[in-house]
Amino acid sequence: MKLAERIKQSHFVSPAQEALLNILVTSSWVLNELTALMAPFGVTPTQYNVLRILRGSHPGKLTCTEIGRRMLDRMPDVTRLLNRLERAGLVSRSRSTHDKRVVEVGITEKGLELLARMQPVVDEAQERLMSRLSAEELRLLSELLDRLRVDEEEKEAETARSATGS
């Protein structure tokens, strides 16, 4: 369904407004699909993302700050998210041996097993959700979305420079 039909709006102020609304509507649709898909496994898309991040560093561990940096949807309260995952036995936390102030997080065997069970379901959904675009169109879409986030990257670089005093 075209955006104009979906939101019952026949005119947009500009192509920029239409594109931005289209990104937001599509993002919401994808997130709703993933939420429904993951609910039977007892995790949200954000929790799944954290588990994938930790699987990527396994058997190593990551700090809460590093997990927050790598998340797709950057949320301010990583600690609360990790509390829920720890209560479910999917992650473990411990104090760093180098600096007792730092908490390191790792994925547990139970977390790895959950991801292994979810993987075929997530892979199938990914193919289904993106099936209307060719491989070339998907590459182009990714490239265009990367270009949109240039402001984010510049802002992060400026923040990093400010933090180091450079």
N, C-alpha and C positions, 0 to 999 in steps of 0.2 A: 504494500500500500504506500502510495506517495505521501510525503510529509504533509502536504497541504490538506489531503483528505483526512489523514490521521488526527491532526490537531484542528481541523475545521477552520483553516485560515487560507484564504485564496491569494493574499498579497503579502509580500515580505518587504520590509524597508529597504533591504539590500541583499545581494547574493551572500554577503558575509553573515547576515542575520539568518538566512535560510540554512546555510551550511552549519552554523553553530547550533541552531535548533535541531538539525538533523543528527549531528554528533551526539547531542544530549539525549534525544529520543532513542537513538540506536544503542547508546551506552546503557540506558535504562532497560531496554529490551534484552540485551545480552546478559546483563547482571541478573535480571529476573529469571531468565532461562537457567543460568548457572546456579542460582540460589535454589531453584526447584530441583535441579539435578543433584545437588550436594546434600540437600536436607535429609534424605534417607541414610546418609553416611554420618549424620550428626555434626557436620561442620558447615561453616559459611564460606563463601568465596574468599573472604579475607583470611580466615583461618587456614584454608587450603593453600593460599599464597605463602603464608608463613611456613607451613610444613614443606612446601616445595623449596623455599629458600634454604631451609635447614637441611633438607635432603641433599641439596647441591653442595653443602659444605661438609657433609658427613664423611668421615667420623669426627671432623673438626667441629668446633662450636663457634658461635657468633655472639657478639654483644647485642644488647637491646638496641643500641644506637645504630649498629650496622644493619640489623634486621629492618629497622624503620627506614633506613636509606634505600634499601632494596625493594621495599614493598611497592606494589603497583598502585594501590590506593593509600597514600600516605596519611596515616591517622595519628593523632597526637598521643593516644593512650595505648602504646604498645604493651605496657606492663599489664593492663587489665586483660588484653587479648591473650597474652602469655599465661596469665593466671588460669583462664578457662582451659587452655590447651594442656597445662600442667595437671589440673584437676582431672582431666580426661585421660591422663597418662600418655599423652602424645608427645610431650616435650619434657625435658628435665633442665633444671637450672642449678648452677653452682657458682660459688665465688671464684674469681680468677686466682691462680696461684701467684701471679705476678703483682696483682693489685687487688686487695681485698674489697675495694670499693666497687669493682667492676663485676657485674653478673654475666656469666656466659651461658648460652642456651644451646642445647643440642636436641636433635630428634631422637625419640626412643624407638625401640624395635616395634612397639605397637603403632607408632606414628608411621614408620616405614611400611608396615603391613597394610595400614589403612590406605596409604597412597598407592600401593601396589594393587589393591582391590579396586580403587577408584579409577586408575589409569585407563583401562579400556572404555569405561563409561564416559570419561572426560574426553578421550580421543574421539569417540564416536560423535559426541555433541559438538566438538570443535569442527569436525568435518561437515556435520549437518548445518551448523549455523553459518558456515562460510561457503557452502556449496554453490551458491548462486554466482560466485565470482570465480573467474579462471585464476590459475596460478600467477599469470602476468598481472591481472587486475589486483590480486592480493598484494603482490610486491609493490605495485604503484600506490595502492591505498596506504600501505605501511610507510612508504617513502613520503607521501604527502603529510601523513600524521606526524612523522618525525620532524618535518619542516615546520609544522605548526608549533611544536614545543621548543623552538629555539629560544624564546623569551625565558622559559623555565630554566634551560641550561645556562643562559647568561646570568640569570638571577642567582643560581646555585654557585656559579664560579665567582661572582662578586661577593657572596656571603663567605665563601671559603677564603678569598683574599682578605676580607675584613677580619676574619677570625685569626689569620696568621700574621696580620699586620703588614702584609706586602703592599 
